[in-house]
Amino acid sequence: MAKLAGAALRIIQTLFYALAFCCAAIILGFYSYFLAVKADRDWVITNQEKAIEGMSGAAVLYTILAVLFTCCLGGVTFFAFLAIVLDVLFCGAFIAIAIMTRDATSCTGNVETPFGNGPSNSPSSGFDGDFGIGSNDTQTYAVSLGRACRYNQVCFAVAIIGAFLFAISAVVQLFLGRHHQREKRFGPSPANNYTAGSGNRKFWQRSSRPKTTHEARDAELATGGLAAGQPDMRPSHETGYTGSTVGNTAAYDSAGKPVNGAGGYHTGPATNY
């Protein structure tokens, strides 16, 4: 279950980054076109248009890397923290893009576009002369003000969507980082519900499981349960001895005979020669 949860979070995060990439790519594509047309005609390019181009381009690059890193290193503490910070920053960047393109909310009547201001039904300037590479020729086609306004309107809409996606991505990244920390600390077993467990136990760490009866007895004997040279007085479980074959604790004299008539193991009648 833990591995499935982690995989689900990575898939969701990758999906959000893929959608954010699409939003950033749309803005970058339209504003690259706007700037190409204006540069081809030596029109003034404002700092606002340069900022939109730069932020959308950075977002495209970031989302490509984010998809790759989420699949390979999603949840790692350093990368999770870095991704959260960048997601918040790009959320703010897309909010700024939405503010700078808010004039395109309505494309009827007089409109304001990167190609200038005027009636939305004004005709297109086309290639503004002949198509070619001469001093008065152009290589780009300039659309009408109404269509340029609609292009800018699309940028406004996807900027709002992109800001929302980056905000959600930051939250999902936080959950992904916490999940990775829990899995690293306690292990992926669902039996302990992430509240107990050995985690990544090193090979020199002792096991905390209860010892069996035989292990406890062997440990006691190994740590001094029997004095040096003292015979093992444990009961025998061999089938060759039955009845009262349990060794007693009677003392023996120097000749090896029991003192006060106490006997050891009885193996048969004694015979004198």
N, C-alpha and C positions, 0 to 999 in steps of 0.2 A: 504493500500500500504506500509506503514511504517513497519508494522509487517511482511509482505511478504518479504520486502527488508532485514530486519534483519535475518529472517529465511534462506533466500537464502545465505547470507554471512556466517552464521554458517554452512550450509551444505557444501559450497565450502571449508571453512577452515577445516572442519572435513575430507573432501576427501583428501586434501593436506596432512594432518597429517597421514591419513591412508596409503597413498602412501609412505610417508617418513618412516613410521614404517616398511613397506615391505623392503625398501632399507636397513635400518639399520639391520633388522633381517637377511637378506641375508649375509651381511658382517659378522655379529656376528656368524652365523652358520658356514661359511667357516673357519673363523679364530679360532673358537672353535675347529674345526676338526684339523686344522694345529697344534695348541698348544697341543691338546690331543695326537697326533701322536708323536710329538717331546718330550713331557714329558714322554710318555710310553717308549721311546728309550733313554732317558737321553741325547737328543740332546740339543744344546744350543738354548735358546729362547731369541731373541734380544729384546731390549727395543722398537724398532719400532713395532714389532709384538704385544707386550704388549699394546702399545699405541693404535693401531688399535682395539684391542679387547676391551679395556676400553672405547674408544669413541663410538664405535658401541653399546656396552652394555648400556651406558648412554643414547644414542639416542633412543634405544628401550623403555627404561623405561619412558623417557620424552614424547615420542609420545603417549604412552598408556594413561598417565595422561592428555596430551593435548587434546586428543579426548574426554575424560570424562569432563574436565573443559570447553571445548568449547561448548559442548551441554548444560551444566548447567549454566555456568557463563560467557559465551562468551560476550565480550564487556565491562565488568566491568573494571573500570579504572586501578585498581591495577593489576589485572590479565592480562589485555591487555598489560600494560607496561612490566610486567615480561615476558610475552610470546614473545614480540618483542625482548627483550634483549637475551633471550635463543635461539630464532630462529636465530638471527645473530651469536651467538656463535657456534651453531651447524652447521650453514652454513660454518663457518670457519673450524670447525672440519672435515667436509666432504671434504672440499678442501684439507686439510692436508692428509686425507686418500687417496685421488686421487693422490696426489704427491708421497706418500710413496709406492703406488702400480703401479706407471707409468711404471716400468720395464716389466709389463705383457702386454704392448700394442701389442707386437709381440710374438707369441708362436711357432715360427719356428726356426730351427737351434739351436744354443746354447741359453739356457734360464736361467733366474734367478728366483728361486722360494723359498718359505719358507722351502722347503725340500732340498735345495741345488742348485748348478748350474751344467749344463751339457747339453748334446744333448736332444732335446725334444722327440726323439724316443727311449730313454733309457727304459729298461724294469722296471716294477714295482717291488719294494722290497717286496711287500705283507706284510705278518706278520713278516718278518725278523726272521724266525725260526718257532718254533711250537706255536700254539695258546694255551694259558693257563696262569697260575698265578705263574709259577716257576721263578727262577732268570733270566733265559735266554729266557723266553717266553714273548709274547706281546698279548695285547687284541685289538689292533687297526690295521687297514689295511692301509698301505701307498701306495698311488697311484703313478703312474709314474710321472716323471718330466714334461712331456708334459701336462698331465691332471692337475697337480698341478698349472701349469702356466695358464691353461684355467680357473681354479677356481679363481685364483688371477685376471685374466682379467675381470671376471664378477664383482668382488669387485671394480675394477677400474671404470667400467662403471656405476654401481649403485651409487658409491660415487659421481660422477658428477651429476647424476640425483637427488640424495638426496640434494646436495648443492643447486641446482636450486629450489627444492621444499621448502626448508627452507627459501630461500630468498623471494620467492613469498608469503609464509605463513606470513612472517613479514609484508609485504605490506598489505595483506588482514586483518591481525590483527589490523593494524593501521586504516583502513577504518571501521572495526567493532567497534573499540573503539570510533571513532568519531560519528558513527551512534547512538551508545548507549547514548552518551552525548547529542546529539540533541533530541533524543526521551525523555530523562529524563528532559531536560530543557523546551521543548515546547510541549511535548505530541505527540502522534502518529497520530494526525489528519492531513490528507493531504490537508485540505482546506486552512491552513495558510502557507503551503509550508515551514514550519520550520522557518519562519521569524517573526512570532508573535504568541501569544497564552498565556494561563494562566499557562501552565505547570502543576506541581503538586501543585495546590493551597491548602493551609491549610484551615481548616474549619472556622478559625476566620478571614480570609481575606475577605474583602467586594467584592462583585461582581462589575465589571466595566461596566455592561450593562446599557444602558439609562433607566431612570425611565419612567413608564407610566404616563399618565395624572392624574389618580386617586392617584397613589403613590406620585407624586410631590405635589398634593393638600393636601393630608393627612399629609405629612411631614411638609408642611408650617404651617398647623393648629396646629400640635403637638409642633412646636418650637416657638410658640408665635404669630401666625397669628391673634388670637383673644385674646383680653384682658380678664383678669379674670373677670367673671361675665357678660360679654357682650354677648347679645344674638346672635345666629347664624343668620346672615342676608343673607345667600345664598338663591337663588331662589329655591322654592319648585317645585319638579317634580311630586307631587302626583296629581291624577286625580280629587281629591275633590276640588281643587282650580283652577279656570280658569280665563282668562281675566287678569285684573290688580291686581293680587293677590301677586305681588312681594312686599315685605315689603319695605316701605320707611324709610327714616332716620329722620322723624320728631321727635321733642322733646316732652316729656310728662311732665305734672305737677305732684305734689305730690299725687293727687287723681287718677292719671292714665289716665287723659283725654288729648287729643292732644292739643298743644298750637297753637293759631291763626287758629283754625279750621281745622288744618291738620289732616287727618284721617289715621288710621292704616289699618288693614285688615277690609274690609266691609263685614259683615256677615248678615246684615238685618236691617230693621228700628228699631230705639230705641223706647221703650215703657215706658212711665212714669206711675208710680203707686202712 
